[in-house]
Structures are given as structure tokens and as C-alpha cells.
Amino acid sequence: MSRVGRKPILVPEGVKVEINRNKVLIKGPRGDLELEVPSLCEVVLRESQILVKRGGDDRQARSTHGTVRSLIFNMVKGVSEGFEKYLEIVGMGYRASLEDSTLVLSLGYSHLVRYTPPKDVEVEVTNANAIRVYGCDKQKVGEVTAQIRAFKKPEPYKGKGIRYRGEVIRRKVGKAALGTKE
């Protein structure tokens, strides 16, 4: 049996859970999330705990069991606490600003890059070189962060570009440092 799948999920105060056949709806102070549960698993609400049970013992049911439990756990955590990711911008003249709800990036191109995030994910520019992405859906927060990073990925020679906070860029040696053969 899945070690992850059999752990109960504790429901914190202020979070409401509704289970209708194969749909789980979780409402909390940070938003509402919904998940369609595959027929291989069953979700049960007991007092202030959510339990995920699997229907059979075949390979597909076993692999789905832990995944469904993790998705529901992330939903509960998202509507109660939320998720956030940070990006850093490295490079001379590279910066970010916020106009209304649109992120405006100056990344060394001949034009400004404008990005409007989805309505349930918020973007905040903490300073000219730092961006905070937050929301209640873990997948969407990660997806938006990856889309912003893709505008100018860090390059290996000078390390310029947009990177996750704490990301280590493996640097390469340039041509000048290799020396000449004579």
C-alpha cells in the first residue's frame, strides 16, 4: 500500500471540504480549488480528516493512490496558506516593474516584455530585480514562474537572465580563458 496515500490529510479551521461522487471542492480564505478524482480512488471525509482509499490493487490504482492524496494535500495547503515562488533578475540594465496587473520586463531586447498573469495568480515586484509569484494553486504558481523565467533564461557565460531564487547556474569558461596553442 502507498505510504503517502494512506496518510490522512488534516483539514485546518476555516477550510470547507465538499465531496460529490468523483469531485472534491475545497474552499478556504485564499480561494477555491476543485479536483476530479479518478474512479480508481475514493475520497472520504471523516470529522476533520480527508482519507484517500483505492478501489483495487492493480498497478494503475496503486500509482494513482499517492498522487491523488498529494494533489488534495496541496489543495488544502493552498487554500489555507498559499504557495509562493521567487525569481531574481541578473544583468546590467535588466529590471522588472508592475503596471496595473501587467508585469513589464526590460531584458536587453529592443522591446519591453509584457506579461499578464492568470486571474488566480498574483505577481509582485519586490524591487527592480526581484519578483514574487503567489497564489493558491501550486501548479499554476509554478507554471507562471516558469513562463516568466523562459523570457530570458540564465546563460552560462555571464549568468545573466531570470533565475529562481537560490538556483545555481553552472558557469562555463569563455574563449579568452582557454589560452592559445602555439
C-alpha positions as CSV (number, residue, x, y, z in Angstrom):
1,M,0.0,0.0,0.0
2,S,1.2,3.5,-0.8
3,R,2.9,5.1,2.2
4,V,1.9,8.6,1.0
5,G,-1.6,7.6,0.0
6,R,-2.6,6.1,3.4
7,K,-1.7,9.2,5.4
8,P,-4.7,11.2,6.5
9,I,-5.0,14.9,5.5
10,L,-5.8,17.2,8.4
11,V,-8.3,20.0,7.4
12,P,-7.4,23.3,9.2
13,E,-10.0,25.6,10.6
14,G,-11.6,27.9,8.1
15,V,-11.4,25.4,5.3
16,K,-14.5,23.7,3.9
17,V,-14.4,20.4,2.0
18,E,-17.2,19.1,-0.2
19,I,-17.1,15.7,-1.8
20,N,-19.6,14.9,-4.6
21,R,-19.1,11.5,-6.2
22,N,-15.8,12.0,-8.0
23,K,-15.3,15.7,-7.4
24,V,-13.6,17.3,-4.4
25,L,-14.2,21.0,-3.8
26,I,-12.1,22.8,-1.2
27,K,-12.8,26.4,-0.1
28,G,-10.6,28.5,2.1
29,P,-9.6,32.0,2.9
30,R,-7.2,32.2,-0.1
31,G,-9.6,30.8,-2.7
32,D,-11.4,27.7,-4.1
33,L,-10.0,24.7,-5.8
34,E,-11.6,21.7,-7.4
35,L,-10.3,18.2,-8.3
36,E,-11.8,15.5,-10.3
37,V,-10.8,12.2,-8.7
38,P,-10.2,9.2,-11.0
39,S,-12.6,6.2,-10.5
40,L,-9.7,4.1,-9.1
41,C,-9.7,6.1,-5.9
42,E,-12.3,7.1,-3.4
43,V,-12.1,10.2,-1.1
44,V,-13.8,10.1,2.3
45,L,-14.3,12.9,4.8
46,R,-14.2,11.9,8.5
47,E,-14.5,14.6,11.1
48,S,-11.6,16.9,10.2
49,Q,-9.6,14.5,8.1
50,I,-9.6,13.5,4.5
51,L,-8.8,9.9,3.6
52,V,-8.0,8.6,0.2
53,K,-8.8,4.9,-0.5
54,R,-8.0,3.0,-3.6
55,G,-10.6,0.8,-5.3
56,G,-8.4,-2.1,-6.4
57,D,-4.9,-3.5,-6.0
58,D,-3.8,-3.3,-9.7
59,R,-0.7,-1.3,-10.7
60,Q,-2.7,1.7,-12.0
61,A,-4.7,2.0,-8.8
62,R,-1.6,1.8,-6.6
63,S,0.2,4.5,-8.6
64,T,-2.9,6.8,-8.6
65,H,-3.5,6.5,-4.9
66,G,-0.5,8.5,-3.7
67,T,-0.8,11.1,-6.5
68,V,-4.4,11.9,-5.6
69,R,-3.6,12.2,-1.9
70,S,-0.7,14.6,-2.8
71,L,-2.9,16.7,-5.0
72,I,-5.6,17.0,-2.3
73,F,-3.0,17.9,0.3
74,N,-1.6,20.6,-1.9
75,M,-5.1,22.0,-2.4
76,V,-5.8,22.1,1.3
77,K,-2.4,23.8,1.9
78,G,-3.0,26.2,-1.0
79,V,-6.4,27.5,0.2
80,S,-5.2,27.9,3.8
81,E,-1.6,29.2,3.4
82,G,-0.9,29.6,-0.3
83,F,2.2,29.0,-2.4
84,E,4.9,31.4,-3.5
85,K,8.0,31.4,-5.6
86,Y,10.7,34.0,-6.1
87,L,12.6,35.0,-9.2
88,E,15.8,37.1,-9.4
89,I,16.8,39.1,-12.4
90,V,20.6,39.3,-13.0
91,G,22.1,41.6,-15.6
92,M,23.1,45.2,-16.3
93,G,20.0,47.2,-17.0
94,Y,17.7,44.2,-16.5
95,R,14.7,45.1,-14.4
96,A,11.0,44.5,-13.7
97,S,8.1,46.7,-12.9
98,L,4.4,46.4,-12.5
99,E,1.8,48.4,-14.5
100,D,-1.7,47.7,-13.3
101,S,-1.6,43.9,-13.1
102,T,0.8,43.5,-16.0
103,L,4.5,42.6,-15.4
104,V,6.8,44.7,-17.6
105,L,10.4,43.3,-18.0
106,S,13.4,45.1,-19.5
107,L,15.7,42.2,-20.5
108,G,18.1,43.7,-23.0
109,Y,15.8,43.2,-26.0
110,S,14.9,46.0,-28.4
111,H,11.4,46.0,-26.8
112,L,9.9,45.6,-23.3
113,V,8.4,42.2,-22.5
114,R,4.9,42.4,-21.1
115,Y,3.2,39.5,-19.2
116,T,-0.3,39.4,-17.8
117,P,-0.7,36.5,-15.3
118,P,-3.9,34.5,-14.9
119,K,-6.5,35.9,-12.6
120,D,-5.9,33.5,-9.7
121,V,-2.1,34.0,-9.6
122,E,-0.6,37.3,-8.4
123,V,2.7,38.8,-9.3
124,E,4.5,41.3,-7.1
125,V,7.8,43.2,-7.9
126,T,9.6,43.5,-4.5
127,N,12.4,45.5,-6.0
128,A,13.7,46.1,-9.6
129,N,15.5,42.8,-9.6
130,A,13.1,40.5,-7.6
131,I,9.7,39.1,-8.5
132,R,7.3,37.2,-6.2
133,V,4.7,34.9,-7.7
134,Y,2.0,33.7,-5.4
135,G,-1.5,32.0,-5.4
136,C,-3.5,29.1,-4.0
137,D,-2.9,26.6,-6.9
138,K,0.6,25.1,-6.7
139,Q,0.7,24.0,-10.3
140,K,-0.3,27.4,-11.7
141,V,2.2,29.3,-9.5
142,G,5.0,27.0,-10.8
143,E,3.7,27.4,-14.4
144,V,3.6,31.2,-14.3
145,T,7.0,31.3,-12.7
146,A,8.4,29.0,-15.4
147,Q,6.8,31.2,-18.1
148,I,8.4,34.4,-16.7
149,R,11.8,32.6,-16.4
150,A,11.5,31.5,-20.1
151,F,11.6,35.1,-21.3
152,K,15.4,35.2,-20.6
153,K,16.9,32.0,-19.2
154,P,20.2,32.4,-17.4
155,E,23.1,32.0,-19.8
156,P,26.2,30.0,-18.7
157,Y,28.9,32.6,-19.5
158,K,28.0,35.6,-17.5
159,G,25.0,34.2,-15.7
160,K,22.6,37.0,-17.0
161,G,18.9,36.3,-17.1
162,I,16.0,35.4,-14.9
163,R,16.6,32.6,-12.4
164,Y,14.8,31.1,-9.4
165,R,15.9,32.3,-6.0
166,G,18.8,30.1,-4.9
167,E,19.3,28.5,-8.3
168,V,22.9,27.8,-9.1
169,I,24.0,28.4,-12.7
170,R,26.9,26.3,-13.9
171,R,29.3,28.7,-15.4
172,K,31.4,27.9,-18.5
173,V,34.9,29.3,-19.3
174,G,35.0,31.7,-22.2
175,K,37.3,31.5,-25.2
176,A,39.8,34.0,-23.7
177,A,40.4,32.0,-20.6
178,L,41.3,28.8,-22.5
179,G,44.6,30.2,-23.7
180,T,46.2,29.8,-27.1
181,K,48.0,26.9,-28.7
182,E,51.3,27.9,-30.3
